[in-house]
Amino acid sequence: MRTIALAGLVLLWTAWAAAIPGPAAAPPPQPATVAPPSDLAAGDTPNDAGQSISLTWRPSPDEALGVEGYEILRAESAEGPYAKVGYVPSGFGSFDDQAVPRDGRDFFYRVRAVGAGIAPSEVAAAGPARSSQQWYNAARTNALVGTLLFTLIVIYFIQGARRGRHLFIRRIAGLAAVEEAVGRATEMGKPILFCPGMDPVTSISTLAALNILGQVAKKAAEYDTPLVVPNRDPIVYTVAEAIVKEAYAEIGRPDAYNHDSVFYLTDSQMGYTSGVNGIMARERPATNFFMGYFYAESLVLAETGAATGAIQIAGTDSITQLPFFITACDYTLMGEELYAASAYLGKQPMLIGTLKAQDWSKALVGLLLVAGAALALSGPGLRQFVLRLLSID
Amino acid sequence: MKKNVPLAIVLVLGVLFAVQYFVPSRLSQRLYDTTLEWDIIISIPALAIAVDSLVRHHVVRIRQRRKGWGYSWVYLGAAAVMTAIGFSGGISEGGLFMNLFTFALAPMQSTMFAILAFYMTSAAYRAFRARSPEATVLLLSAFVVMLGLIPVGAALWRGLPGLSEWMMQVPNMASKRGITFGIGLGSAATILKIILGLERSWLGGSE
């Protein structure tokens, strides 16, 4: 009986304890609300191939309260439904929607600030906006004007050369030494080594190097001096082979062309370097030409060549490698001299005309620099104007 | 005919792609992308021709017993082994082919790269001999710049790091930009010469 009474008491107590409300649980923290981004503007991305709309907005003034970024939403009507098309981190106020489904159709955009500890902000809305492709890149107008101006200057000097006008070209020591270098190899009965750079045929410096190869091959054919041309790029190899073959044919000695003189080595940078070093160490060429674009291997090549006692003529437009060539080679064609080499060696008036055009264009660039610097120093407005004028997209 | 056809192709494509640079439309972009694909397609047969040239070169060396002809056997053997392994076992990660690449070829390339440090020392010795007024200026400039970059420089004279920075940012940068202008105009002139057919050395002759 006492047990039953005790059990009843326990039950009553349990029911009473359950009925009494406990201490109130802390309500979950309300996520902070932040001000939305403002001044959202949407418009066609200029100077592009279409299907892109550019958005700009003023970031939320409450970014410091936990805004991590902005969600960009797109819809085909102002009412929606809106789908997320992009996200940019906080601190940015622009986005290019490059996945617009179709040109010429209206699209509406919304941007809202989001973050882990905040409620998504109210949205900023913009639209309608339409994308379209352009047929002229207005941001490159300055490049177009410069190109046309330069072309006109080149044509003017070519016409002058055609009419027989004398055009003075200063002596370029490295190019004046080509004849001597080929002659030396001939006297010593040793080959000439010509490296057409490390870049593919699409590089302008490689084209310039191949132009020089044509001239050097002609001299080698004339003097009957062996020529060794190891290549790194398969297409450069095929072009170099054709150039050397044609040069021998032009001199009237196609039979003297050695099919083994132009060959492919490897496309591995250091493999090529090792291969050329081996050729220099074994065959001891009397003259080494390093023309075109070079990378870290420039010094390894030039120092090995210097150790073999060869006359070395280098030419590159790789500014970082120029000091190495200047140090280790007898003559170095710096930058534009590489491009001038073919005209200088070929001595064709029309080609020399283009060199004159280069010189005058350089003078024009110099004048522009002085004028631009003067304008930029005149005030911040003019400075912006000059920057806009000279910037190319 | 043999030269006129390539010249005509260069003229047409040269002008076309000069115009393409200023036209951002889809058609223009597609033309550019297609050309890049052609470039890859053309390079494949060119690679076959190139490998043929390399093999012939080494075979000739062995036949003529030229100096160092034994190395040609090394090349031919290595090329044959790598080709056989590549075709039979594939080139996947962890395979024999990739292991040979990772543990044999890559270290050899790194070794070649590493010897650059020794060449740099010998070149620096040659460059920094004050044999002429220009070389003396170079020597002094290099001395100031190098000293300014290490803590000892600042300990010797507080202004040295600033002077070193100024030398890099002002006279050095000015000369680099001067060269860059020349390169820009030179490359533009070379392109024009080739497009207009004035420069024909790349065809092997001037006629």
Chai-1 contact restraints between the chains, C-beta under 6 A:
chainA,res_idxA,chainB,res_idxB,connection_type,confidence,min_distance_angstrom,max_distance_angstrom,comment,restraint_id
A,N47,B,P24,contact,1.0,0.0,6.0,A-B,restraint_1
A,D48,B,P24,contact,1.0,0.0,6.0,A-B,restraint_2
A,A49,B,P24,contact,1.0,0.0,6.0,A-B,restraint_3
A,A49,B,S25,contact,1.0,0.0,6.0,A-B,restraint_4
A,A49,B,R26,contact,1.0,0.0,6.0,A-B,restraint_5
A,A49,B,Q29,contact,1.0,0.0,6.0,A-B,restraint_6
A,G50,B,R26,contact,1.0,0.0,6.0,A-B,restraint_7
A,Q133,B,S25,contact,1.0,0.0,6.0,A-B,restraint_8
A,Q133,B,R26,contact,1.0,0.0,6.0,A-B,restraint_9
A,Q134,B,P24,contact,1.0,0.0,6.0,A-B,restraint_10
A,W135,B,V23,contact,1.0,0.0,6.0,A-B,restraint_11
A,W135,B,S25,contact,1.0,0.0,6.0,A-B,restraint_12
A,N137,B,F22,contact,1.0,0.0,6.0,A-B,restraint_13
A,N137,B,P24,contact,1.0,0.0,6.0,A-B,restraint_14
A,R140,B,F22,contact,1.0,0.0,6.0,A-B,restraint_15
A,L144,B,F22,contact,1.0,0.0,6.0,A-B,restraint_16
A,F150,B,A188,contact,1.0,0.0,6.0,A-B,restraint_17
A,V154,B,L192,contact,1.0,0.0,6.0,A-B,restraint_18
A,I204,B,S187,contact,1.0,0.0,6.0,A-B,restraint_19
A,I204,B,T190,contact,1.0,0.0,6.0,A-B,restraint_20
A,A208,B,T190,contact,1.0,0.0,6.0,A-B,restraint_21
A,L210,B,W202,contact,1.0,0.0,6.0,A-B,restraint_22
A,N211,B,S201,contact,1.0,0.0,6.0,A-B,restraint_23
A,N211,B,W202,contact,1.0,0.0,6.0,A-B,restraint_24
A,G214,B,S201,contact,1.0,0.0,6.0,A-B,restraint_25
A,G214,B,G204,contact,1.0,0.0,6.0,A-B,restraint_26
A,P234,B,A46,contact,1.0,0.0,6.0,A-B,restraint_27
A,P234,B,L47,contact,1.0,0.0,6.0,A-B,restraint_28
A,P234,B,A50,contact,1.0,0.0,6.0,A-B,restraint_29
A,I235,B,S43,contact,1.0,0.0,6.0,A-B,restraint_30
A,I235,B,A46,contact,1.0,0.0,6.0,A-B,restraint_31
A,Y237,B,A50,contact,1.0,0.0,6.0,A-B,restraint_32
A,T238,B,A46,contact,1.0,0.0,6.0,A-B,restraint_33
A,T238,B,I49,contact,1.0,0.0,6.0,A-B,restraint_34
A,I243,B,G204,contact,1.0,0.0,6.0,A-B,restraint_35
A,E246,B,G204,contact,1.0,0.0,6.0,A-B,restraint_36
A,E246,B,G205,contact,1.0,0.0,6.0,A-B,restraint_37
A,A247,B,G204,contact,1.0,0.0,6.0,A-B,restraint_38
A,E250,B,G205,contact,1.0,0.0,6.0,A-B,restraint_39
A,D260,B,H57,contact,1.0,0.0,6.0,A-B,restraint_40
A,D260,B,V60,contact,1.0,0.0,6.0,A-B,restraint_41
A,F263,B,S53,contact,1.0,0.0,6.0,A-B,restraint_42
A,F263,B,H57,contact,1.0,0.0,6.0,A-B,restraint_43
A,Y264,B,A50,contact,1.0,0.0,6.0,A-B,restraint_44
A,Y264,B,S53,contact,1.0,0.0,6.0,A-B,restraint_45
A,Y264,B,L54,contact,1.0,0.0,6.0,A-B,restraint_46
A,M270,B,Q109,contact,1.0,0.0,6.0,A-B,restraint_47
A,M270,B,M112,contact,1.0,0.0,6.0,A-B,restraint_48
A,M270,B,F113,contact,1.0,0.0,6.0,A-B,restraint_49
A,T273,B,M112,contact,1.0,0.0,6.0,A-B,restraint_50
A,S274,B,M112,contact,1.0,0.0,6.0,A-B,restraint_51
A,R282,B,K67,contact,1.0,0.0,6.0,A-B,restraint_52
A,R282,B,G68,contact,1.0,0.0,6.0,A-B,restraint_53
A,L299,B,Y119,contact,1.0,0.0,6.0,A-B,restraint_54
A,L299,B,A123,contact,1.0,0.0,6.0,A-B,restraint_55
A,V300,B,L116,contact,1.0,0.0,6.0,A-B,restraint_56
A,V300,B,Y119,contact,1.0,0.0,6.0,A-B,restraint_57
A,E303,B,Y119,contact,1.0,0.0,6.0,A-B,restraint_58
A,E303,B,A123,contact,1.0,0.0,6.0,A-B,restraint_59
A,D317,B,I183,contact,1.0,0.0,6.0,A-B,restraint_60
A,I319,B,K176,contact,1.0,0.0,6.0,A-B,restraint_61
A,I319,B,I179,contact,1.0,0.0,6.0,A-B,restraint_62
A,T327,B,A123,contact,1.0,0.0,6.0,A-B,restraint_63
A,T327,B,R126,contact,1.0,0.0,6.0,A-B,restraint_64
A,T327,B,A127,contact,1.0,0.0,6.0,A-B,restraint_65
A,A328,B,A123,contact,1.0,0.0,6.0,A-B,restraint_66
A,G335,B,I179,contact,1.0,0.0,6.0,A-B,restraint_67
A,G335,B,G182,contact,1.0,0.0,6.0,A-B,restraint_68
A,G335,B,I183,contact,1.0,0.0,6.0,A-B,restraint_69
A,E336,B,G182,contact,1.0,0.0,6.0,A-B,restraint_70
A,E336,B,I183,contact,1.0,0.0,6.0,A-B,restraint_71
A,E336,B,G186,contact,1.0,0.0,6.0,A-B,restraint_72
A,Y339,B,G186,contact,1.0,0.0,6.0,A-B,restraint_73
A,Y339,B,T190,contact,1.0,0.0,6.0,A-B,restraint_74
A,S342,B,S201,contact,1.0,0.0,6.0,A-B,restraint_75
A,M350,B,L198,contact,1.0,0.0,6.0,A-B,restraint_76
A,L351,B,L198,contact,1.0,0.0,6.0,A-B,restraint_77
A,T354,B,A189,contact,1.0,0.0,6.0,A-B,restraint_78
A,T354,B,K193,contact,1.0,0.0,6.0,A-B,restraint_79
A,Q358,B,L185,contact,1.0,0.0,6.0,A-B,restraint_80
A,Q358,B,A189,contact,1.0,0.0,6.0,A-B,restraint_81
A,S361,B,L185,contact,1.0,0.0,6.0,A-B,restraint_82
A,K362,B,L185,contact,1.0,0.0,6.0,A-B,restraint_83
A,V365,B,F181,contact,1.0,0.0,6.0,A-B,restraint_84
